[in-house]
Amino acid sequence: MTRTNTIGRRKTSVARIYMQAGKGEITINKKALNDYFPSELSRIIVNQPLTILGEVGKYDININVKGGGTTGQAEAIRLAISRALVQNAPEVKPELKKDGLLTRDPRMVERKKPGRKKARRRFQFSKR
């Protein structure tokens, strides 16, 4: 297997991954997975596609991620890993699609409108 390169996005986070056969080391921005995501939930989200397919420990994954917060970054990484697994073995696509791991979540923060405090929140109204 050669090196697979895919991209995943979520909110304002962008994750680029480079996946190849290996010992199962996951490196995010030149840090180990446990150092980059101290939260157990974020680590579970990142490993979800590998866990579903039973391929934990089979790939070395190098990840560059920027923008957004920890949850958005973890979900962007999850999408990128899912896409890379499908690129390597197209027969796993129905299994990942069934769990919704190949769908790009389109929800973004709504922009602030002029004359408003936030996107929809109005300034406080004073009758007198």
C-alpha positions as CSV (number, residue, x, y, z in Angstrom):
1,M,0.0,0.0,0.0
2,T,1.3,3.4,-0.9
3,R,0.7,6.6,1.0
4,T,-2.9,7.8,0.9
5,N,-3.7,11.5,1.1
6,T,-7.2,12.8,1.9
7,I,-8.9,15.9,3.4
8,G,-11.7,16.3,5.9
9,R,-13.6,19.4,7.0
10,R,-16.0,20.3,9.8
11,K,-17.2,23.8,10.7
12,T,-13.9,25.8,10.3
13,S,-11.5,22.9,10.8
14,V,-9.5,21.4,8.0
15,A,-7.7,18.1,8.4
16,R,-5.2,16.7,5.9
17,I,-4.1,13.2,6.5
18,Y,-1.3,10.9,5.1
19,M,-2.1,7.2,5.8
20,Q,0.2,4.2,5.1
21,A,0.5,0.7,6.4
22,G,2.3,0.6,9.7
23,K,2.2,-0.1,13.4
24,G,-0.8,2.1,14.3
25,E,0.9,5.4,15.2
26,I,-1.3,8.4,14.9
27,T,0.5,11.8,14.9
28,I,-1.4,15.1,14.9
29,N,0.5,18.3,14.2
30,K,3.8,16.4,15.2
31,K,2.3,15.3,18.5
32,A,1.0,11.9,19.7
33,L,-2.8,11.4,19.7
34,N,-3.0,11.3,23.5
35,D,-1.0,14.5,23.8
36,Y,-3.0,16.4,21.2
37,F,-6.4,15.3,22.4
38,P,-6.4,14.8,26.2
39,S,-10.2,14.2,26.1
40,E,-11.1,10.5,25.8
41,L,-14.2,11.4,23.7
42,S,-12.1,13.2,21.0
43,R,-9.8,10.1,20.8
44,I,-12.8,7.8,20.4
45,I,-14.1,10.1,17.6
46,V,-10.8,10.0,15.8
47,N,-10.5,6.2,16.0
48,Q,-14.2,5.5,15.2
49,P,-13.7,4.5,11.5
50,L,-10.8,2.2,12.4
51,T,-12.7,0.6,15.3
52,I,-15.8,-0.1,13.1
53,L,-13.7,-1.9,10.5
54,G,-11.5,-3.6,13.1
55,E,-8.3,-2.1,11.6
56,V,-6.9,-0.4,14.7
57,G,-3.1,-0.6,14.7
58,K,-2.8,-1.4,11.0
59,Y,-2.0,2.1,9.7
60,D,0.4,4.9,10.5
61,I,-1.5,8.2,10.2
62,N,0.2,11.6,10.0
63,I,-2.3,14.4,10.4
64,N,-2.1,18.2,9.8
65,V,-5.2,20.0,11.3
66,K,-5.9,23.7,11.7
67,G,-8.9,25.9,12.6
68,G,-11.8,25.5,14.8
69,G,-12.0,23.8,18.2
70,T,-11.2,20.3,19.5
71,T,-14.5,18.7,18.6
72,G,-14.5,20.2,15.1
73,Q,-10.9,19.1,14.5
74,A,-11.7,15.5,15.8
75,E,-14.7,15.2,13.5
76,A,-12.7,16.6,10.5
77,I,-10.0,14.0,11.2
78,R,-12.7,11.3,11.4
79,L,-14.0,12.2,8.0
80,A,-10.5,12.3,6.4
81,I,-9.7,8.8,7.9
82,S,-13.0,7.4,6.6
83,R,-12.3,8.8,3.1
84,A,-8.8,7.3,3.1
85,L,-10.1,3.9,4.1
86,V,-12.6,3.9,1.3
87,Q,-9.9,5.0,-1.1
88,N,-7.8,2.0,-0.1
89,A,-10.6,-0.5,0.0
90,P,-13.8,0.5,-1.8
91,E,-15.7,-2.5,-0.4
92,V,-15.8,-0.9,3.1
93,K,-17.8,2.1,1.8
94,P,-21.3,0.7,2.7
95,E,-20.3,-0.1,6.2
96,L,-18.9,3.4,6.9
97,K,-21.8,5.1,5.0
98,K,-24.3,3.2,7.2
99,D,-22.8,4.9,10.3
100,G,-22.7,8.3,8.7
101,L,-18.9,8.6,8.6
102,L,-18.7,9.6,5.0
103,T,-21.1,12.6,5.2
104,R,-19.6,16.1,5.4
105,D,-21.6,17.9,8.1
106,P,-22.6,21.2,6.4
107,R,-23.5,23.1,9.6
108,M,-21.6,26.3,9.9
109,V,-21.8,29.4,12.2
110,E,-24.4,31.8,10.8
111,R,-22.9,35.2,9.9
112,K,-23.6,38.3,12.0
113,K,-26.2,40.6,10.4
114,P,-26.0,44.4,10.4
115,G,-28.3,46.1,12.9
116,R,-28.2,43.0,15.1
117,K,-26.1,42.1,18.1
118,K,-25.3,38.6,16.8
119,A,-26.7,36.6,13.9
120,R,-30.3,36.7,15.1
121,R,-30.2,38.4,18.5
122,R,-31.5,42.0,18.5
123,F,-30.3,44.9,20.6
124,Q,-32.3,45.4,23.7
125,F,-35.5,47.3,23.1
126,S,-36.3,50.2,25.4
127,K,-39.9,51.5,25.3
128,R,-39.1,54.7,27.2
